[in-house]
Amino acid sequence: MAKKIFPSWIAVDWGTSNLRLWAMDDTANILGSAESPLGMNAIAGDPKLSFEAVLIGLIEDWLGADPAKLPVVICGMAGAKQGWLEAPYCDVPARPSDLAKGAATPNVSDPRISVFILPGLCQRGDPDVMRGEETQLVGLMAQNPDFSGWVCLPGTHSKWAQVGDGVIKAFRTYMSGEVFALLSQQSILRHSVDDAWDNAAFADAVRKASEQPTAFLHSLFTVRAGALVAKGDASVAPGAAVLSGTVIGAEIADVLSRLAPGDDIALIGAGKLASLYQAALAVHNHKATPQDGAAITLAGLSRAHDVVTG
């Protein structure tokens, strides 16, 4: 029989497609964890499901008879308009405490828990939003209080945030992942993109994206044209590497144009995509070691927990 867990609080990262939960003690140690495919979209699309019921179903074994309500701190899409309860965006510049103080508290029928849903961030001058990534930024800041520079969070919609002096100052979203998927799967370039890969071709495309920023649309078509005009047995750079390098390279070039002297770059992520961003930054002589997203998220949720329950 599994040992009964008695957490001091519960951390939740509720995404669009999945959610992850951690049972935490009072010194931010993990006592247990769980995950589910019941992200925001699944719950919003099924009238038989509710956020509270899904949550209780996953944490039932962690709930005891203690009359004190167990705090549940949630980041991510549970706070979206289609989520559990909308947690209005917090404007940048923002401090971690600003985000925690903006937590939404939905009414729950289960007397054993109290729920805090953290807000996302918004930027009005250069319109932008994020929801979920802000908690990772807070986690990175908690672990690296002297960090000053830009933080990269690769994804379908990659985020770059300017951080310094304990403040999230500004951020920019790039649709690089979605653009790559659309072009490689639904455009004429799909005929030139397969599983073949070449690191040198990727690096060359990243370099060209910086050297010729106004040629982006033309560079895309060379992915197709390169194979069509090659003579005989001439080697052709793999289309996936060139396309990826062109798209990510354009993103990197824009961010690097905004760096101030002495700015650092941090990279939060894992897997192939984070490795590609690491390689693209290396082309420009910037070293960025990917940091584990789950650990960073937990650090951010822990800091929020200290504020909302303090």
C-alpha positions in Angstrom: 0.0 0.0 0.0 1.4 3.4 -1.0 2.4 5.7 1.8 -0.1 8.5 2.5 1.0 11.9 1.5 0.2 15.0 3.6 1.2 18.1 1.7 1.3 21.6 3.0 0.1 22.9 -0.3 -0.4 21.9 -4.0 1.2 23.4 -7.0 -0.5 23.2 -10.4 0.5 24.1 -13.9 -2.7 24.0 -15.9 -2.0 24.2 -19.6 -4.1 24.2 -22.8 -3.7 20.5 -23.4 -2.4 19.0 -20.1 -1.9 19.7 -16.5 0.7 18.8 -13.9 0.4 18.8 -10.2 2.8 18.5 -7.3 2.2 17.9 -3.6 4.6 20.2 -1.7 5.8 20.4 1.9 6.4 23.6 3.8 10.0 23.8 2.5 9.1 23.5 -1.2 10.1 19.8 -1.4 8.1 17.6 -3.7 6.2 14.8 -1.9 4.3 13.5 -4.9 3.2 14.4 -8.4 0.4 13.7 -10.9 -0.5 14.7 -14.5 -3.5 14.5 -16.8 -4.5 15.2 -20.4 -7.4 17.2 -19.1 -6.1 20.7 -20.0 -8.3 23.8 -20.5 -9.5 22.8 -23.9 -10.7 19.4 -22.8 -12.7 20.8 -19.9 -14.1 23.8 -21.8 -15.2 21.4 -24.6 -17.0 18.9 -22.4 -20.0 20.1 -20.3 -19.7 17.0 -18.1 -16.3 18.2 -16.8 -15.5 21.0 -14.4 -12.1 22.3 -13.2 -12.9 21.7 -9.6 -14.0 18.1 -10.2 -10.9 17.3 -12.3 -8.7 18.9 -9.7 -10.3 16.9 -6.8 -10.1 13.7 -8.8 -6.3 14.1 -9.1 -5.6 15.2 -5.5 -8.1 13.2 -3.5 -5.4 11.0 -2.0 -3.5 14.1 -0.8 -6.5 15.5 1.1 -6.8 14.7 4.7 -9.2 15.4 7.5 -7.4 18.6 8.6 -10.1 21.3 8.9 -7.6 23.9 7.6 -8.1 24.5 3.9 -5.2 23.2 1.7 -3.8 26.0 -0.5 -3.8 25.1 -4.3 -1.7 27.6 -6.3 -2.4 27.4 -10.1 -0.6 29.0 -13.0 -1.5 28.8 -16.7 -4.7 28.5 -18.7 -7.0 27.9 -15.7 -7.0 31.7 -15.5 -8.0 32.4 -19.1 -11.4 33.6 -20.2 -12.3 30.0 -21.2 -10.7 28.6 -18.0 -11.9 28.1 -14.4 -12.0 31.8 -13.5 -10.5 34.6 -15.4 -7.5 36.1 -13.7 -7.0 39.5 -15.3 -3.6 40.2 -16.8 -1.1 42.1 -14.8 0.6 45.0 -16.7 4.4 45.2 -17.2 6.6 46.3 -15.7 5.7 43.9 -13.0 7.3 42.4 -9.9 6.7 38.8 -8.8 4.6 40.0 -5.9 2.3 42.0 -8.3 1.5 38.7 -10.0 0.8 36.8 -6.8 -1.4 39.6 -5.4 -3.4 39.5 -8.6 -4.5 35.9 -8.1 -8.1 35.1 -8.7 -9.9 33.0 -6.0 -12.8 30.9 -7.4 -15.6 29.7 -5.2 -15.1 26.0 -4.5 -17.6 23.5 -3.1 -15.0 21.3 -1.5 -14.3 22.6 2.0 -10.8 21.0 2.1 -9.1 23.4 -0.4 -8.7 27.1 -1.2 -7.7 27.9 -4.8 -5.5 30.7 -6.1 -5.2 31.2 -9.8 -2.3 33.4 -10.9 -2.7 36.0 -13.6 -0.8 36.3 -16.8 1.1 39.3 -18.1 0.1 41.9 -20.7 1.9 44.7 -22.5 -0.1 47.5 -24.0 2.3 49.8 -25.8 3.6 47.0 -28.0 0.5 44.7 -27.6 1.4 41.3 -26.2 0.2 38.7 -23.6 1.5 35.6 -21.9 -0.2 33.2 -19.5 1.8 30.6 -17.7 5.3 31.7 -18.9 5.3 34.5 -16.3 5.5 31.9 -13.5 8.6 30.5 -15.1 10.1 34.0 -15.2 9.4 34.4 -11.5 11.0 31.1 -10.9 14.1 32.0 -12.8 14.3 35.3 -10.9 14.0 33.5 -7.6 16.9 31.2 -8.4 19.0 34.0 -10.1 18.2 37.2 -8.3 21.0 39.1 -10.0 20.0 38.2 -13.5 19.7 41.0 -16.0 18.9 40.5 -19.6 16.5 38.5 -21.7 14.9 35.2 -21.0 13.9 32.9 -23.9 11.0 30.5 -23.6 10.8 28.5 -26.9 7.5 27.1 -28.0 4.8 27.3 -30.7 4.7 31.0 -29.8 8.1 31.7 -28.3 8.4 34.3 -25.6 11.4 36.6 -24.9 11.2 38.6 -21.6 13.4 41.5 -20.5 14.2 41.0 -16.8 16.3 43.0 -14.4 16.3 44.6 -10.9 13.7 42.2 -9.8 11.2 43.3 -12.4 9.8 41.8 -15.6 10.2 44.9 -17.8 8.9 43.9 -21.2 8.4 40.9 -23.5 7.9 39.9 -27.1 6.1 36.9 -28.6 7.3 35.3 -31.9 5.0 32.9 -33.8 8.1 31.0 -35.0 6.9 27.5 -34.1 3.5 28.0 -35.7 5.0 29.6 -38.8 7.4 26.7 -39.2 4.5 24.2 -38.8 2.3 26.0 -41.4 5.0 26.4 -44.0 6.4 22.9 -43.6 3.0 21.2 -43.7 0.6 23.4 -45.7 2.7 25.5 -48.1 4.6 24.7 -51.2 7.6 24.2 -49.0 6.1 20.9 -47.7 7.6 19.2 -50.8 11.1 20.2 -49.7 10.9 19.4 -46.0 11.5 15.9 -44.6 13.4 14.3 -41.8 16.8 15.0 -43.2 18.9 17.5 -41.2 22.2 19.3 -41.3 23.6 21.4 -38.5 25.8 23.4 -40.7 22.8 24.3 -43.0 20.8 25.4 -40.0 23.6 27.6 -38.7 24.1 29.1 -42.1 20.4 30.0 -42.4 20.5 31.5 -38.9 23.5 33.6 -40.0 21.9 34.8 -43.2 18.7 35.7 -41.4 20.7 38.2 -39.3 22.8 39.5 -42.3 19.8 39.9 -44.6 16.8 40.6 -42.3 14.8 42.2 -45.1 15.1 39.1 -47.3 13.0 36.9 -45.1 10.3 36.1 -47.6 12.8 35.5 -50.4 14.9 33.2 -48.1 11.8 31.1 -47.5 11.4 30.3 -51.2 15.0 29.2 -51.6 14.0 26.2 -49.5 12.0 25.1 -52.5 14.1 26.5 -55.3 17.4 25.1 -54.0 16.4 21.6 -54.8 14.8 22.5 -58.2 17.9 24.2 -59.6 20.6 21.9 -58.3 22.6 20.2 -61.1 23.4 16.5 -61.3 24.6 15.1 -58.0 25.1 18.5 -56.3 24.2 18.3 -52.7 21.2 20.2 -51.5 20.8 21.5 -47.9 18.0 19.7 -46.1 14.9 21.9 -46.3 13.9 21.4 -42.7 17.3 22.8 -41.5 17.1 25.8 -43.8 13.5 26.6 -43.0 14.1 26.2 -39.2 17.2 28.3 -39.3 15.5 31.0 -41.3 12.5 31.3 -39.0 14.4 31.0 -35.7 17.2 33.1 -37.1 14.8 36.0 -37.8 13.5 35.8 -34.3 17.0 35.7 -32.8 18.2 38.6 -34.9 15.4 40.8 -33.7 16.0 40.0 -30.1 19.8 40.5 -30.3 19.2 44.0 -31.9 17.5 44.9 -28.5 20.3 43.7 -26.2 22.0 46.3 -24.1 25.7 46.0 -23.3 26.2 43.4 -20.5 22.8 41.8 -20.9 22.7 38.0 -20.3 20.5 35.5 -22.1 18.7 32.7 -20.2 17.0 29.8 -22.0 14.1 27.8 -20.3 13.1 24.6 -22.1 14.1 21.1 -23.0 14.4 18.7 -25.9 15.1 19.4 -29.6 13.5 22.8 -29.7 15.6 24.2 -26.9 18.7 22.7 -28.4 17.9 24.5 -31.7 17.7 27.8 -29.9 20.9 27.1 -28.1 22.6 26.4 -31.4 21.1 29.5 -33.0 22.4 31.7 -30.2 25.8 30.0 -30.4 26.0 31.2 -34.0 26.0 34.7 -32.6 28.5 33.7 -29.8 25.9 33.7 -27.1 26.0 30.9 -24.6 22.7 29.8 -23.1 22.3 26.5 -21.3 18.7 25.3 -21.3 17.2 25.1 -17.8 14.5 22.6 -16.8 11.1 24.2 -17.3 9.3 22.1 -14.6 11.8 23.0 -11.9 11.6 26.7 -12.9 7.8 26.6 -12.8 7.8 25.0 -9.4 10.1 27.7 -8.1 7.7 30.4 -9.4 4.7 28.7 -7.9 6.6 28.4 -4.6 7.3 32.1 -4.6 3.6 32.8 -5.4 2.5 30.5 -2.6 4.6 32.4 -0.1 2.8 35.7 -1.1 -0.8 34.4 -1.3 -0.7 32.5 2.0 1.6 35.0 3.8 
